[in-house]
């Protein structure tokens, strides 16, 4: 390679040479320093990078200033691309959110930043992005808003990300602005979000949902009421929540079969988009939750098909059974939203006691995630340590 010359690169504070990484001299055959210029206002960041990349000698070197640097042997330093994505971006290795090992404090790595492996997939920390509705989809399709939203979070390194409630049927969306996956064409924009997360070394999953009696609502900033048919709603499918709203339409056996088929199809579409895992939304009074809740009104004919309801006292036993069958790897414990008469006092970590109780019941057979206004890292670490849960979801 031909020599390259950098003029007027001045290391102004030799006392900080170790902080800058410039702390060892190089062999004379590699680099020559000569001349002197005082009070030149440039710090040689590029020179620092070169010095880090070239073979060090064992002799300490003190710099006060230098004027001209001639490099006669440039190293070949490739910039590795991210693997497995259809575009170029530099590989993030290790990915953001990876704990430094060993810790500079000399203390053990906090549990919050210890990796977690599930079926051969390793999550580099235990901080998860909870699914958060963005109400910004167009006919169920992901838009640039979602790309910016999930892309920005992926750069910051949660151990796992969960894409918001995604309807398996158009009438299964919470609002007309919620995501959906009932059409093959909705896979491509979803894959773009997934690919970007993977380019950052992050794991990303998808929450599939059917809102049932709580579908066809308005976004919260306009009051969260009913979205009427005139403006894109589907109120004929709504159940009353609260009780003074629209009279429910009971599902038929054919409706249930169509729901099952739609759910399977949506799972396959999500996997074709490359998601690392699927979360089934079965909480907060939405459709699957309605089948599990003792407060729901289910006809005897439907009950025989569903087999039985899972009431609160049997829930942990049910989860343990499903875990033993290999059907569930992790459960995210949350409460509320089942009946309008429920009065729940929210506050920091207010849902954690439920997660702790389930974890105590299922033990190591099932991973358990805690949620509920967990806003600080020290609180998240304490939740993991004191309640023996496995993951903390925040959002």
C-alpha positions as CSV (number, residue, x, y, z in Angstrom):
1,X,0.0,0.0,0.0
2,X,1.2,3.5,-0.7
3,X,2.0,5.7,2.4
4,X,-0.7,8.1,3.6
5,X,0.0,11.3,5.5
6,X,-2.1,13.1,8.1
7,X,-1.0,16.7,8.8
8,X,-1.5,18.7,11.9
9,X,-2.9,16.0,14.1
10,X,-2.2,17.1,17.6
11,X,-2.6,15.2,20.9
12,X,-3.2,18.0,23.2
13,X,-3.3,16.4,26.6
14,X,-0.8,13.6,27.0
15,X,-2.0,13.1,30.6
16,X,-5.2,11.6,29.2
17,X,-3.4,9.3,26.9
18,X,-4.7,6.1,28.6
19,X,-8.3,7.3,28.4
20,X,-7.8,8.0,24.7
21,X,-6.2,4.6,24.2
22,X,-2.9,6.2,23.1
23,X,-0.6,4.7,25.6
24,X,2.0,2.6,23.8
25,X,4.5,3.5,21.1
26,X,4.7,1.6,17.9
27,X,7.7,0.2,16.1
28,X,9.7,2.7,14.1
29,X,9.1,0.7,11.0
30,X,5.4,1.3,11.3
31,X,4.9,4.9,12.3
32,X,7.0,8.1,12.4
33,X,6.3,11.1,14.5
34,X,8.1,14.4,13.9
35,X,7.7,18.1,14.1
36,X,5.7,20.1,16.6
37,X,2.8,22.5,16.5
38,X,1.4,24.2,19.5
39,X,-2.2,25.1,20.2
40,X,-3.7,23.4,17.2
41,X,-7.4,22.8,18.0
42,X,-7.8,19.2,16.7
43,X,-7.8,16.0,18.7
44,X,-6.5,13.1,16.6
45,X,-9.4,10.7,17.0
46,X,-8.5,9.0,13.7
47,X,-4.9,8.6,14.9
48,X,-6.2,7.0,18.1
49,X,-8.1,4.5,16.1
50,X,-5.0,3.6,14.1
51,X,-2.9,3.2,17.1
52,X,-5.4,0.9,18.7
53,X,-5.4,-1.3,15.6
54,X,-1.6,-1.6,15.1
55,X,0.8,-3.9,17.0
56,X,1.9,-2.3,20.3
57,X,5.4,-2.2,21.7
58,X,6.3,-2.7,25.3
59,X,7.7,0.9,25.7
60,X,5.5,3.6,27.1
61,X,5.5,6.8,25.2
62,X,4.8,10.4,26.3
63,X,3.3,12.8,23.8
64,X,3.0,16.5,24.1
65,X,2.2,17.3,20.5
66,X,2.9,16.1,17.1
67,X,2.5,17.6,13.7
68,X,2.7,15.0,10.9
69,X,2.1,11.3,11.1
70,X,3.1,9.0,8.2
71,X,1.6,5.5,8.1
72,X,3.6,3.1,5.9
73,X,1.6,-0.1,6.7
74,X,-2.2,0.3,6.9
75,X,-4.0,-2.6,8.6
76,X,-6.9,-4.3,6.8
77,X,-9.9,-3.8,9.1
78,X,-13.1,-5.0,7.6
79,X,-16.5,-3.8,8.9
80,X,-18.5,-6.9,9.4
81,X,-22.1,-6.7,8.2
82,X,-25.1,-8.0,10.1
83,X,-26.0,-11.5,9.1
84,X,-29.3,-12.9,8.0
85,X,-30.9,-9.6,6.8
86,X,-31.5,-8.4,3.3
87,X,-29.7,-5.1,3.7
88,X,-26.4,-3.8,4.8
89,X,-25.9,-2.5,8.3
90,X,-22.8,-3.0,10.6
91,X,-23.0,-6.0,12.8
92,X,-23.7,-5.2,16.5
93,X,-21.5,-7.6,18.4
94,X,-22.2,-7.8,21.2
95,X,-25.7,-6.4,20.7
96,X,-26.9,-3.4,22.8
97,X,-28.1,-4.6,26.2
98,X,-25.3,-7.1,26.7
99,X,-23.8,-7.0,30.2
100,X,-20.1,-6.3,30.4
101,X,-18.3,-9.3,31.8
102,X,-16.6,-8.9,34.1
103,X,-18.3,-5.9,35.6
104,X,-16.1,-2.9,36.2
105,X,-17.4,-2.8,39.8
106,X,-16.1,-6.3,40.4
107,X,-19.6,-7.4,41.4
108,X,-21.6,-10.2,39.8
109,X,-23.7,-9.5,36.8
110,X,-27.3,-8.5,37.9
111,X,-29.9,-11.1,37.2
112,X,-31.6,-8.5,35.0
113,X,-28.7,-8.8,32.6
114,X,-28.1,-12.5,32.8
115,X,-28.9,-14.3,29.5
116,X,-31.9,-16.6,29.3
117,X,-32.1,-19.5,26.9
118,X,-35.4,-21.0,25.7
119,X,-35.4,-23.9,23.2
120,X,-32.1,-23.0,21.8
121,X,-32.8,-19.3,21.6
122,X,-30.8,-17.0,23.8
123,X,-32.1,-13.7,25.1
124,X,-29.1,-11.6,26.2
125,X,-30.9,-10.0,29.1
126,X,-34.2,-10.3,30.9
127,X,-35.7,-6.9,30.2
128,X,-38.6,-7.3,27.7
129,X,-40.6,-4.7,25.8
130,X,-44.2,-5.3,26.7
131,X,-46.7,-5.2,23.8
132,X,-48.1,-1.7,23.5
133,X,-50.9,-0.7,21.1
134,X,-49.8,2.1,18.8
135,X,-53.2,2.6,17.0
136,X,-51.3,3.5,13.9
137,X,-51.9,0.7,11.4
138,X,-53.6,1.0,8.0
139,X,-56.1,-1.8,7.5
140,X,-53.9,-3.9,9.8
141,X,-50.7,-3.1,7.9
142,X,-47.5,-1.9,9.7
143,X,-46.7,1.7,8.7
144,X,-43.5,3.8,9.0
145,X,-44.6,4.7,12.5
146,X,-44.2,1.1,13.6
147,X,-40.8,0.9,11.9
148,X,-39.6,4.0,13.8
149,X,-41.1,2.8,17.0
150,X,-39.8,-0.7,17.1
151,X,-36.5,0.2,15.3
152,X,-35.6,2.8,17.9
153,X,-36.3,0.4,20.7
154,X,-34.3,-2.4,19.0
155,X,-31.2,-0.1,19.0
156,X,-31.4,0.2,22.8
157,X,-31.1,-3.5,23.6
158,X,-34.0,-5.1,25.4
159,X,-33.6,-8.8,25.8
160,X,-36.8,-9.4,23.9
161,X,-39.4,-7.3,22.1
162,X,-43.1,-8.1,21.7
163,X,-45.0,-6.5,18.8
164,X,-48.4,-5.2,19.9
165,X,-51.7,-7.0,19.8
166,X,-52.2,-8.2,16.2
167,X,-55.6,-9.3,15.2
168,X,-56.0,-12.8,13.6
169,X,-59.2,-11.5,12.0
170,X,-60.2,-8.0,11.0
171,X,-63.0,-8.0,13.6
172,X,-60.5,-9.2,16.2
173,X,-58.7,-5.8,16.3
174,X,-59.1,-3.7,19.4
175,X,-59.5,-0.6,17.2
176,X,-59.5,-0.1,13.4
177,X,-55.9,1.3,13.9
178,X,-54.6,-1.9,15.4
179,X,-52.3,-4.4,13.6
180,X,-53.6,-7.5,11.8
181,X,-52.2,-10.6,10.2
182,X,-55.2,-12.1,8.5
183,X,-53.8,-11.5,5.0
184,X,-50.6,-12.8,3.4
185,X,-49.8,-9.3,2.1
186,X,-49.5,-8.1,5.7
187,X,-46.4,-10.3,6.1
188,X,-44.0,-8.2,4.1
189,X,-44.1,-5.0,6.2
190,X,-44.0,-7.1,9.4
191,X,-40.9,-8.8,8.1
192,X,-39.2,-5.4,7.6
193,X,-39.6,-4.6,11.3
194,X,-38.4,-8.1,12.2
195,X,-35.4,-7.9,9.9
196,X,-34.3,-4.6,11.4
197,X,-34.5,-5.9,15.0
198,X,-32.5,-8.9,13.9
199,X,-29.9,-6.6,12.3
200,X,-29.3,-5.1,15.7
201,X,-28.8,-8.5,17.3
202,X,-32.2,-8.4,19.0
203,X,-35.0,-11.0,19.5
204,X,-38.5,-10.0,18.6
205,X,-41.8,-11.7,18.9
206,X,-45.5,-11.1,18.0
207,X,-48.6,-11.0,20.2
208,X,-51.6,-12.5,18.4
209,X,-55.0,-11.4,19.6
210,X,-58.7,-11.4,19.1
211,X,-60.4,-8.6,21.1
212,X,-63.8,-10.3,21.2
213,X,-66.4,-8.3,23.1
214,X,-63.9,-5.4,23.5
215,X,-63.2,-4.9,19.8
216,X,-64.2,-2.0,17.6
217,X,-63.2,0.7,20.1
218,X,-61.7,4.2,19.7
219,X,-58.1,5.0,20.5
220,X,-57.6,6.3,24.1
221,X,-56.9,9.9,23.0
222,X,-60.5,10.3,21.8
223,X,-62.1,8.6,24.8
224,X,-61.8,4.9,24.1
225,X,-65.5,4.5,23.3
226,X,-67.1,2.5,20.5
227,X,-66.0,2.9,16.9
228,X,-69.2,2.8,14.9
229,X,-69.7,1.1,11.6
230,X,-69.9,4.5,9.8
231,X,-66.2,5.2,10.6
232,X,-64.8,1.7,10.1
233,X,-66.0,-0.2,13.1
234,X,-67.9,-3.5,13.4
235,X,-70.2,-3.1,16.3
236,X,-72.4,-6.1,15.4
237,X,-69.6,-8.3,16.8
238,X,-69.2,-6.5,20.1
239,X,-70.1,-7.8,23.5
240,X,-71.2,-5.2,26.1
241,X,-68.2,-3.8,28.1
242,X,-69.4,-2.1,30.2
243,X,-72.8,-3.6,30.4
244,X,-74.7,-0.6,29.1
245,X,-73.0,-0.8,25.7
246,X,-73.9,-2.9,22.6
247,X,-75.6,-6.3,23.1
248,X,-73.2,-9.2,22.4
249,X,-73.3,-11.5,19.5
250,X,-72.7,-15.1,20.7
251,X,-70.2,-17.1,18.7
252,X,-71.5,-20.2,16.9
253,X,-69.6,-23.5,16.6
254,X,-68.7,-22.4,13.1
255,X,-67.4,-19.1,14.4
256,X,-65.2,-21.0,16.8
257,X,-63.8,-23.2,14.1
258,X,-63.1,-20.2,11.8
259,X,-61.3,-18.5,14.7
260,X,-59.1,-21.6,15.2
261,X,-58.3,-21.7,11.5
262,X,-57.5,-18.0,11.5
263,X,-55.3,-18.3,14.5
264,X,-53.2,-21.1,12.9
265,X,-52.9,-19.1,9.7
266,X,-51.8,-16.0,11.6
267,X,-49.1,-18.0,13.4
268,X,-47.8,-19.4,10.1
269,X,-47.7,-15.9,8.7
270,X,-45.8,-14.6,11.8
271,X,-43.2,-17.4,11.5
272,X,-42.8,-16.7,7.8
273,X,-41.9,-13.1,8.8
274,X,-39.1,-14.4,10.9
275,X,-40.4,-13.7,14.4
276,X,-38.5,-15.5,17.2
277,X,-41.6,-16.4,19.2
278,X,-45.4,-16.0,19.4
279,X,-47.4,-14.7,22.4
280,X,-51.0,-15.7,22.6
281,X,-53.1,-12.8,24.1
282,X,-55.5,-14.5,26.6
283,X,-56.0,-11.8,29.2
284,X,-57.9,-8.6,30.0
285,X,-61.4,-9.7,28.9
286,X,-60.5,-10.3,25.3
287,X,-61.9,-13.3,23.4
288,X,-59.7,-16.2,24.7
289,X,-59.9,-14.7,28.2
290,X,-63.7,-14.8,28.0
291,X,-63.5,-18.6,27.6
292,X,-61.3,-18.8,30.6
293,X,-63.3,-16.5,32.9
294,X,-66.0,-17.5,35.3
295,X,-67.7,-14.1,34.7
296,X,-68.4,-14.9,31.1
297,X,-71.8,-16.1,29.9
298,X,-71.2,-19.3,27.8
299,X,-74.0,-21.5,26.7
300,X,-74.0,-25.2,27.7
301,X,-73.6,-26.1,24.0
302,X,-70.4,-24.1,23.7
303,X,-69.1,-25.1,27.1
304,X,-69.1,-28.8,26.0
305,X,-66.9,-27.9,23.0
306,X,-64.6,-25.7,25.1
307,X,-64.5,-28.6,27.6
308,X,-64.4,-26.5,30.7
309,X,-63.6,-23.0,32.0
310,X,-60.4,-22.4,33.9
311,X,-61.3,-20.5,37.0
312,X,-58.8,-18.8,39.2
313,X,-58.2,-21.6,41.7
314,X,-57.2,-24.0,38.9
315,X,-55.2,-21.6,36.7
316,X,-51.8,-22.5,38.1
317,X,-52.5,-26.2,37.8
318,X,-53.6,-25.7,34.2
319,X,-50.4,-23.8,33.4
320,X,-48.2,-26.4,34.9
321,X,-50.0,-29.1,32.9
322,X,-49.5,-27.1,29.6
323,X,-45.8,-26.6,30.5
324,X,-45.3,-30.3,31.1
325,X,-46.8,-30.9,27.7
326,X,-44.4,-28.5,26.1
327,X,-47.2,-26.2,24.9
328,X,-46.1,-23.1,26.8
329,X,-42.6,-21.8,27.5
330,X,-43.3,-18.5,29.3
331,X,-46.4,-16.8,30.7
332,X,-46.8,-13.0,31.2
333,X,-49.0,-12.5,34.2
334,X,-51.4,-9.5,34.2
335,X,-54.9,-8.9,35.6
336,X,-57.9,-6.6,35.1
337,X,-60.1,-5.7,32.2
338,X,-62.4,-8.7,32.6
339,X,-65.4,-7.0,34.0
340,X,-66.4,-3.3,34.3
341,X,-67.1,-3.7,38.0
342,X,-63.4,-4.6,38.7
343,X,-61.6,-2.0,40.8
344,X,-57.9,-2.3,40.5
345,X,-55.5,0.2,42.2
346,X,-52.5,0.6,40.0
347,X,-49.0,1.6,41.2
348,X,-45.4,0.6,40.9
349,X,-45.1,-3.2,40.3
350,X,-48.8,-3.6,41.2
351,X,-49.1,-6.8,39.1
352,X,-46.0,-8.5,40.4
353,X,-47.7,-10.4,43.3
354,X,-49.8,-12.4,40.8
355,X,-46.7,-13.4,38.9
356,X,-44.9,-14.4,42.1
357,X,-47.9,-16.6,43.1
358,X,-47.9,-18.3,39.7
359,X,-44.2,-18.8,39.7
360,X,-44.4,-20.4,43.1
361,X,-47.0,-22.9,41.8
362,X,-45.3,-23.8,38.6
363,X,-41.6,-23.7,39.7
364,X,-39.0,-24.5,37.1
365,X,-41.6,-26.0,34.7
366,X,-42.5,-22.7,33.3
367,X,-40.9,-19.3,32.9
368,X,-42.9,-16.4,34.3
369,X,-42.8,-12.7,33.4
370,X,-43.8,-9.9,35.7
371,X,-45.4,-6.6,34.5
372,X,-47.1,-3.5,35.9
373,X,-45.5,0.0,36.0
374,X,-42.0,-1.3,36.5
375,X,-40.1,1.9,35.8
376,X,-36.7,1.6,37.4
377,X,-33.8,-0.9,37.0
378,X,-33.3,-1.4,40.7
379,X,-37.0,-2.3,41.1
380,X,-36.8,-4.7,38.2
381,X,-33.7,-6.4,39.7
382,X,-35.4,-6.7,43.1
383,X,-38.5,-8.2,41.5
384,X,-36.4,-10.9,39.8
385,X,-34.4,-11.6,42.9
386,X,-37.1,-11.6,45.6
387,X,-40.0,-13.2,43.6
388,X,-37.9,-15.7,41.6
389,X,-39.6,-14.7,38.4
390,X,-37.6,-14.9,35.2
391,X,-38.4,-11.9,33.0
392,X,-39.6,-8.3,33.6
393,X,-41.7,-6.6,30.9
394,X,-41.8,-2.9,30.7
395,X,-43.4,-0.4,28.4
